[in-house]
Amino acid sequence: MRFDSSCSFTGLDFLARSVAKIQQNGTFLDPKCVAGNMHEEQKEIFMCRLAFHQERINHTK
């Protein structure tokens, strides 16, 4: 089996942090579309990490 970083916690965290930064810059990016092909566990991790990074960005403003 080949390693796929998009299935790892680190890969999902990187993706969530990137989406949060893109949104901070004013670009509309629907997280549900980003998570569209993920299985349920990946979606849950991604959405939790996205909320975490959005919260951090809002506190640093």
Secondary structure, DSSP 8 states (H G I E B T S, - for coil): ----GGGSHHHHHHHHHHHHHHHHTT----HHHHTTTS-HHHHHHHHHHHHHHHHHHHHH-
